[in-house]
Amino acid sequence: MPPLLAHPSPPPRDPELATPLPETPAHKRRRVDLVLRRVRVRDDEPLVDVAITDGRIAAIGAELGLHAPEEIDGDGHVLVPGLVESHLHLDKALLADYTPNASGTLSEAISATARHKATVTAADLRARAETALTMALRHGTTAIRAETEFDPFIGLTGIAELLALKRRYAHLVTLQVVAFPQEGVFQHPGTEQLFREAMRRGADVVGGVPYNDIAPHRHIDLCFEIAREFDRPISLHQDFSDGAEGMTMEYVARKTIAAGWQGRVAVGHATALGALPPSRLKPLLALLREADITVVTLPLTDLYLGGRRDTHKVRRALAPVAALLKAGVNVAVSSNNLRNAFTPFGTGDLLSVAALLIAAAHLGGGDLLPRVLDLATTNAARALGLGPEYGLAVGRRADLVVLDTRRVHDAVIDLPERLWVLKDGRVTVRNTRKTEFRATPAAA
């Protein structure tokens, strides 16, 4: 499969342009690499130009007067930072035709996928992962945390293939590879050794799934032990159930604080939080905030698999996003799976996932609706530790998306086309789709 838009190595640039342009009249006579003209970054401010040089945002302001070899007329369209998939399984994407899930339950999804592993080849895994990757890229995703399975059955095939994709697509996407032991660790001898070998080979993140192992607390302890050993962040599949029985979230939060890993732990799903009464939920949310743990909600999968045993009043089975946000917990939204036993649909469009969350998590109120875009951008970037490299500010990496909408407020609910996608200041995707009305209204 060909890459979206392969770029040759950029030519050497003037070293003086490698730093943010000074805010003096002299800078207006200088040339930069690319200028986005007349884009909207805030609804309460005028349109601005965004100048980019050496892959970073060099200046933001109205009518900058800068010139560049490439200039894009934003024509009043909204500019946002690149979308960030904070929890995505590229290695098992597009398996729906091979791993049917008749019951629609989590347990059957896990078992059906496990059986299929015996037939998976490196070439098959690579092709599916690359297809899913390009689905995300065409929709404006510029960073992905890829949960990648390893175990004694498939070995490190997935880890090796995702690390290779990371290298090949480095100019198109920031890809973090998670070493994820889907089948648990202690119930399959040899998994712990594979875990450390995955990290030695270059996995970026320590993954975990306490609820699918014979010793959940011991599983969590091992994840923190390996994280400290390799100085890596942690991404856990955590408390993925309809009820609140057997939760280990409090243990994870206290372990995070004790290990000094605040801001370096993310928990995906966390649907059991939604089953807690307010008296139990409130102190746990305060603890999550103290531990600076990100909760990644995954509505496509969670809504599809959740509540399967409910005969009536079927539960949404989602993390309580509104309560988390109001408590000051960092929350991100992500796609999780694309067209497999866990989620037999999906397009790789993160904004469509965020739009679904508005209805599912009751986020349409005036205080919460404007924050939904953050769940797919700045909050998700924080979960990945992108920090000062990410965002719409001078000096940040120019990972940007121009949307076919003219209000930031409507960036999610319009489900707009991605007109231009930029990675490190270079255009990687350009959308030329055009709709024409071939009929006109009747005369009044």
C-alpha positions in Angstrom: 0.0 0.0 0.0 1.5 3.4 -0.9 1.8 6.0 1.8 -0.5 8.9 1.8 2.0 11.6 0.6 5.6 10.6 0.9 8.0 13.5 1.2 11.6 13.6 0.4 14.0 14.9 3.0 13.5 18.6 3.3 16.3 20.8 2.0 18.6 22.6 4.5 17.0 25.7 5.9 18.4 29.0 7.1 19.4 28.3 10.7 18.1 31.7 11.7 14.6 30.6 10.8 14.8 27.6 13.1 13.7 29.7 16.1 10.4 31.5 16.6 10.4 34.8 14.7 10.8 37.9 16.9 7.8 40.1 17.3 9.4 43.1 15.6 8.6 45.0 12.3 11.7 43.4 10.7 10.2 39.9 10.9 7.4 40.9 8.5 10.0 41.2 5.6 11.3 37.7 6.1 10.3 34.5 4.3 9.1 31.3 6.0 8.4 27.8 4.7 4.6 27.9 4.7 1.8 30.4 5.7 -1.8 29.5 6.5 -3.8 32.6 5.7 -7.0 33.7 7.3 -7.8 30.8 9.6 -9.9 30.8 12.7 -8.4 29.6 15.9 -10.9 31.2 18.4 -14.5 32.2 17.8 -14.2 35.4 19.8 -11.1 36.7 17.9 -10.4 37.8 14.3 -9.0 35.5 11.6 -5.2 35.0 11.8 -2.3 34.0 9.7 -0.1 31.1 10.9 3.6 31.1 9.7 5.5 27.9 9.8 9.2 27.3 9.5 11.5 24.4 10.2 8.4 22.3 11.1 7.3 24.6 13.8 4.9 27.5 14.3 6.9 30.6 13.9 4.3 33.3 14.3 0.5 33.7 14.7 -1.3 37.0 14.1 -3.6 39.0 11.9 -2.2 39.9 8.4 1.4 39.0 9.3 2.7 40.1 5.9 5.1 37.1 5.7 5.7 35.3 2.4 6.4 31.7 1.8 7.0 29.3 -1.2 3.7 27.6 -0.1 0.7 29.6 1.0 -2.8 28.2 1.9 -5.8 30.4 2.0 -7.9 29.2 4.9 -10.8 31.4 3.9 -12.1 31.6 7.4 -12.0 27.9 8.1 -11.2 26.5 11.6 -7.6 25.5 12.4 -7.0 23.0 15.2 -4.1 21.0 16.4 -3.7 17.5 14.9 -6.1 14.9 16.2 -4.6 12.4 18.7 -5.7 8.7 18.9 -4.7 7.9 22.5 -5.7 4.2 22.5 -5.9 2.4 19.1 -5.4 -1.3 18.2 -3.8 -1.2 14.8 -2.5 -4.8 14.9 -6.0 -6.4 15.2 -7.9 -3.9 13.0 -10.0 -5.1 10.1 -10.5 -8.7 11.5 -14.3 -8.6 11.5 -14.7 -11.0 8.6 -12.4 -13.6 10.4 -13.4 -13.2 14.0 -17.3 -13.0 14.3 -18.6 -12.3 17.8 -22.1 -13.8 17.9 -22.8 -12.9 21.5 -21.3 -9.4 21.3 -19.6 -9.8 24.6 -16.1 -8.9 25.7 -15.3 -12.5 26.6 -16.1 -13.8 23.2 -14.3 -10.9 21.5 -11.1 -11.9 23.4 -11.5 -15.6 22.8 -12.3 -15.2 19.1 -9.3 -12.9 18.5 -7.1 -15.3 20.5 -8.1 -18.2 18.3 -7.3 -16.2 15.1 -3.8 -15.5 16.3 -2.7 -19.0 15.2 -3.3 -18.0 11.6 -1.8 -14.5 11.6 1.2 -13.8 9.5 3.5 -10.8 9.7 2.5 -9.8 6.2 -1.2 -9.9 7.1 -0.8 -8.0 10.3 1.3 -5.4 8.5 -1.2 -4.9 5.7 -4.2 -4.5 8.1 -2.3 -2.2 10.5 -1.1 0.0 7.6 -4.6 0.2 6.1 -6.1 1.2 9.5 -3.2 3.7 10.0 -4.0 5.4 6.7 -7.7 5.5 7.6 -6.8 7.6 10.7 -4.3 9.8 8.9 -6.8 10.8 6.2 -9.1 12.0 8.9 -6.5 14.4 10.5 -4.8 12.2 13.1 -1.2 13.2 13.6 -0.4 11.1 16.7 -1.4 7.6 17.7 -0.7 5.4 20.8 -1.0 1.9 19.3 -1.9 -0.9 21.7 0.0 -3.9 20.3 -0.4 -7.4 21.5 2.3 -9.9 22.4 2.1 -13.3 24.0 3.7 -16.8 23.7 1.4 -17.6 20.8 2.0 -14.7 18.5 5.4 -13.8 20.0 6.7 -10.3 19.2 5.4 -10.2 15.6 3.1 -7.3 16.3 5.7 -5.3 18.2 8.2 -5.8 15.3 5.7 -4.8 12.6 4.4 -1.7 14.5 7.9 -0.5 15.2 8.7 -0.8 11.5 5.5 1.2 10.7 6.6 3.8 13.2 9.9 4.2 11.3 8.3 4.2 7.9 5.6 6.7 8.8 7.6 9.0 11.0 7.1 11.9 8.6 3.3 11.4 8.7 2.5 10.5 12.3 3.9 10.4 15.8 3.4 6.7 16.6 3.8 5.3 20.1 4.0 1.5 20.3 2.5 0.0 23.5 3.6 -3.5 24.6 0.2 -4.9 25.5 -0.3 -8.4 27.1 -3.9 -9.0 26.1 -3.9 -12.6 27.4 -2.5 -11.6 30.8 1.0 -12.3 32.1 0.9 -14.8 34.9 -1.6 -17.2 33.3 0.8 -17.9 30.4 4.4 -18.8 31.3 7.0 -16.9 29.3 4.9 -13.7 28.9 6.9 -11.7 31.5 10.2 -12.5 29.6 8.5 -11.4 26.3 7.3 -8.2 28.1 10.8 -7.1 28.9 12.1 -8.1 25.5 9.4 -6.0 23.8 10.6 -3.0 25.8 14.3 -3.7 25.0 13.3 -3.7 21.3 11.9 -0.2 21.5 8.3 -0.3 22.7 7.4 3.2 23.9 4.8 2.4 26.5 4.1 -0.4 29.1 0.6 -1.9 28.5 -1.5 -3.9 30.9 -4.9 -5.6 31.4 -5.3 -6.4 35.1 -8.9 -7.8 34.7 -7.8 -10.5 32.2 -5.1 -12.0 34.5 -5.2 -14.5 37.4 -3.6 -11.9 39.8 -4.7 -8.4 39.0 -2.7 -6.6 41.7 0.4 -8.5 40.8 -0.2 -7.7 37.2 -0.3 -4.0 38.0 2.8 -4.3 40.2 4.7 -5.8 37.3 3.6 -3.0 34.9 5.0 -0.4 37.3 8.2 -2.5 37.8 8.8 -2.6 34.1 7.9 1.0 33.7 10.5 2.0 36.3 13.1 -0.3 34.8 12.8 1.2 31.3 11.5 4.7 32.3 8.3 4.4 30.3 4.8 5.6 30.7 1.9 3.1 31.4 -1.3 2.4 29.5 -3.8 0.1 31.2 -7.0 -1.5 30.0 -8.7 -0.9 33.3 -12.0 -2.0 35.0 -13.8 -2.8 31.7 -17.1 -4.2 33.1 -20.7 -3.1 33.5 -20.6 -3.4 37.3 -18.2 -2.2 40.0 -17.2 -5.6 41.3 -13.5 -6.4 41.4 -12.3 -2.9 40.5 -8.6 -2.1 40.9 -8.7 1.6 39.9 -8.0 2.8 43.5 -5.0 0.4 43.6 -3.6 1.8 40.3 -4.1 5.4 41.5 -2.3 4.8 44.8 0.4 2.9 43.1 0.9 5.8 40.7 1.4 8.3 43.5 3.7 6.0 45.4 5.9 5.3 42.3 6.0 9.0 41.4 4.4 8.2 38.0 1.9 11.1 38.1 1.0 12.2 34.6 2.5 9.1 33.1 -0.4 6.7 33.5 -3.5 6.3 31.3 -6.4 4.0 31.8 -8.6 2.9 28.9 -12.3 2.0 29.2 -12.8 2.4 33.0 -16.5 1.7 32.4 -16.9 0.3 35.9 -16.6 3.9 37.2 -20.0 4.5 35.8 -21.5 1.9 38.1 -20.3 3.6 41.3 -22.8 5.6 43.3 -21.8 9.3 43.9 -20.7 8.6 47.5 -18.0 6.1 46.2 -17.3 7.9 42.9 -16.4 11.3 44.3 -13.4 10.3 46.5 -12.1 8.1 43.7 -12.2 10.9 41.2 -10.3 13.1 43.6 -7.7 10.4 43.9 -7.5 10.1 40.1 -6.9 13.8 39.9 -4.2 13.7 42.5 -2.5 10.9 40.6 -2.9 12.8 37.4 -4.2 9.7 35.6 -5.8 10.2 32.2 -9.1 8.3 31.6 -9.4 7.3 28.0 -13.1 6.7 27.1 -13.7 4.4 24.1 -17.4 4.8 23.2 -17.4 2.8 20.0 -16.3 -0.4 21.8 -17.8 0.3 25.2 -21.3 1.0 23.9 -21.1 -2.0 21.6 -19.9 -4.5 24.2 -21.5 -3.0 27.3 -24.8 -4.0 28.9 -25.0 -7.3 26.9 -26.6 -9.2 29.8 -29.1 -6.5 30.6 -32.6 -7.6 29.6 -34.1 -4.2 30.1 -33.0 -0.6 31.0 -29.7 -1.5 29.2 -26.8 0.4 30.6 -24.7 2.8 28.5 -21.6 1.1 30.2 -19.4 4.2 29.7 -16.9 5.9 32.0 -18.7 8.9 33.6 -17.1 11.5 31.4 -19.0 14.5 32.7 -18.3 13.7 36.3 -14.6 13.1 35.5 -14.3 16.5 33.7 -16.0 18.4 36.4 -13.7 16.8 39.0 -10.6 18.0 37.0 -9.5 14.6 35.8 -7.9 14.6 32.3 -10.1 12.8 29.9 -9.4 11.7 26.3 -11.5 10.0 23.7 -10.2 7.4 21.2 -11.4 4.8 18.7 -9.9 1.7 20.3 -10.8 -0.8 17.6 -11.7 -0.7 13.9 -13.9 -3.5 12.4 -13.1 -6.5 14.5 -14.7 -8.7 17.2 -14.5 -5.8 19.7 -16.0 -3.2 17.4 -17.3 -4.4 14.0 -17.4 -0.8 12.5 -15.5 2.4 12.5 -13.9 4.7 9.9 -10.8 6.0 11.7 -12.5 9.4 12.0 -11.8 10.5 15.6 -14.2 13.5 15.4 -17.1 11.1 14.6 -16.2 9.2 17.8 -16.2 12.4 19.8 -19.6 13.3 18.3 -21.0 10.0 19.4 -19.7 10.7 22.9 -21.7 13.9 23.1 -24.9 12.0 23.0 -23.8 8.9 24.9 -22.2 10.8 27.8 -24.6 13.7 27.9 -22.1 16.3 27.0 -24.3 18.7 25.1 -24.6 21.3 27.8 -23.1 24.7 27.3 -20.4 24.1 29.9 -19.3 20.7 28.5 -19.9 20.8 24.7 -17.1 23.2 24.0 -14.7 20.9 25.8 -15.3 17.8 23.7 -12.8 18.9 21.0 -10.1 18.9 23.7 -10.7 15.2 24.4 -9.5 14.4 20.9 -6.7 17.0 20.8 -5.0 18.7 23.9 -6.2 16.2 26.5 -5.2 13.3 24.4 -1.8 14.9 23.7 -1.3 15.3 27.4 -2.0 11.6 27.8 0.7 10.8 25.3 3.2 13.1 27.0 3.5 15.3 23.9 3.7 18.3 26.3 5.3 21.5 25.0 5.7 20.0 21.5 1.9 20.1 20.8 -0.6 22.8 20.3 -1.5 26.1 18.6 1.3 28.3 19.9 4.5 29.8 18.7 7.4 27.3 18.9 5.1 24.2 18.9 5.4 21.5 16.2 3.2 22.4 13.3 0.9 19.3 13.5 -2.3 21.0 12.3 -5.7 20.4 10.6 -7.8 22.8 8.7 -11.5 21.9 9.0 -14.4 22.6 6.7 -16.3 24.6 9.3 -16.1 28.3 10.3 -16.8 28.1 14.0 -14.5 26.3 16.5 -17.7 25.6 18.5 -18.9 23.5 15.6 -15.6 21.6 15.0 -17.0 18.3 16.3 -20.8 18.6 15.7 -20.3 19.5 12.0 -18.2 16.4 11.4 -16.3 18.6 8.9 -14.1 17.4 6.1 -10.4 17.7 6.8 -9.3 20.2 4.2 -5.6 20.1 4.9 -3.6 18.1 7.3 0.0 19.2 8.2 2.6 17.1 10.0 5.8 18.9 11.1 4.8 21.9 8.9 4.4 19.9 5.7 1.0 19.1 4.0 0.4 15.4 4.2 -3.3 15.3 3.2 -5.3 17.7 1.0 -9.0 17.1 0.5 -10.5 18.3 -2.8 -13.9 16.8 -2.3 -16.6 19.1 -3.7 -20.4 18.8 -3.5 -22.4 20.4 -6.3 -26.2 21.0 -6.2 -27.6 20.1 -9.6 -31.0 21.4 -8.8 -32.2 24.7 -7.4 -35.2 25.7 -5.3 -38.4 26.6 -7.1 -39.0 30.3 -7.5 -40.9 31.9 -4.7 
